[in-house]
Amino acid sequence: MPKMKSYRSLLCGKGKHVRHVEVRTAADIDPAAFAALIVQVAGEG
């Protein structure tokens, strides 16, 4: 699995196959960073 870029440190965890994004409040969401992360993940399918 290729190493993913962690857009603005959105990804949490150290797993090779599964990582997660912590969202505690709506203010934690950066739409542009989330979109870039989704595009990257979708391209790996």
Short mmCIF file of the C-alpha atoms (twelve columns), coordinates in Angstrom:
data_MODEL
# 
_entry.id   MODEL 
# 
loop_
_atom_site.group_PDB 
_atom_site.id 
_atom_site.type_symbol 
_atom_site.label_atom_id 
_atom_site.label_alt_id 
_atom_site.label_comp_id 
_atom_site.label_asym_id 
_atom_site.label_seq_id 
_atom_site.Cartn_x 
_atom_site.Cartn_y 
_atom_site.Cartn_z 
_atom_site.pdbx_PDB_model_num 
ATOM 1  C CA . MET A 1  0.000   0.000  0.000  1 
ATOM 2  C CA . PRO A 2  1.485   3.381  -0.967 1 
ATOM 3  C CA . LYS A 3  2.100   5.879  1.779  1 
ATOM 4  C CA . MET A 4  -0.719  8.438  1.949  1 
ATOM 5  C CA . LYS A 5  -0.166  12.129 2.401  1 
ATOM 6  C CA . SER A 6  -1.668  13.256 5.696  1 
ATOM 7  C CA . TYR A 7  -3.501  16.386 4.648  1 
ATOM 8  C CA . ARG A 8  -2.983  18.857 7.472  1 
ATOM 9  C CA . SER A 9  -2.503  15.954 9.834  1 
ATOM 10 C CA . LEU A 10 -6.077  14.741 9.352  1 
ATOM 11 C CA . LEU A 11 -5.189  11.076 9.512  1 
ATOM 12 C CA . CYS A 12 -4.789  9.506  12.927 1 
ATOM 13 C CA . GLY A 13 -3.312  6.161  13.783 1 
ATOM 14 C CA . LYS A 14 -0.269  4.233  12.696 1 
ATOM 15 C CA . GLY A 15 -1.886  1.337  10.857 1 
ATOM 16 C CA . LYS A 16 -0.694  0.259  7.429  1 
ATOM 17 C CA . HIS A 17 -4.213  -0.509 6.174  1 
ATOM 18 C CA . VAL A 18 -6.619  1.541  8.285  1 
ATOM 19 C CA . ARG A 19 -6.424  5.106  9.526  1 
ATOM 20 C CA . HIS A 20 -9.156  7.415  10.769 1 
ATOM 21 C CA . VAL A 21 -10.071 11.080 10.895 1 
ATOM 22 C CA . GLU A 22 -11.161 12.522 14.224 1 
ATOM 23 C CA . VAL A 23 -13.934 15.106 14.066 1 
ATOM 24 C CA . ARG A 24 -15.045 16.419 17.428 1 
ATOM 25 C CA . THR A 25 -16.850 19.587 16.300 1 
ATOM 26 C CA . ALA A 26 -18.048 21.034 13.005 1 
ATOM 27 C CA . ALA A 27 -15.215 23.565 13.259 1 
ATOM 28 C CA . ASP A 28 -12.734 20.665 12.938 1 
ATOM 29 C CA . ILE A 29 -13.845 20.065 9.347  1 
ATOM 30 C CA . ASP A 30 -11.731 21.630 6.611  1 
ATOM 31 C CA . PRO A 31 -13.765 20.929 3.433  1 
ATOM 32 C CA . ALA A 32 -10.819 21.366 1.067  1 
ATOM 33 C CA . ALA A 33 -8.547  19.049 3.075  1 
ATOM 34 C CA . PHE A 34 -11.293 16.416 3.418  1 
ATOM 35 C CA . ALA A 35 -11.994 16.581 -0.324 1 
ATOM 36 C CA . ALA A 36 -8.299  16.127 -1.167 1 
ATOM 37 C CA . LEU A 37 -8.109  13.135 1.146  1 
ATOM 38 C CA . ILE A 38 -11.221 11.530 -0.406 1 
ATOM 39 C CA . VAL A 39 -9.872  12.061 -3.934 1 
ATOM 40 C CA . GLN A 40 -6.572  10.428 -2.978 1 
ATOM 41 C CA . VAL A 41 -8.271  7.426  -1.357 1 
ATOM 42 C CA . ALA A 42 -10.729 6.959  -4.251 1 
ATOM 43 C CA . GLY A 43 -7.837  6.883  -6.695 1 
ATOM 44 C CA . GLU A 44 -6.242  3.935  -4.903 1 
ATOM 45 C CA . GLY A 45 -9.280  1.645  -5.389 1 
# 
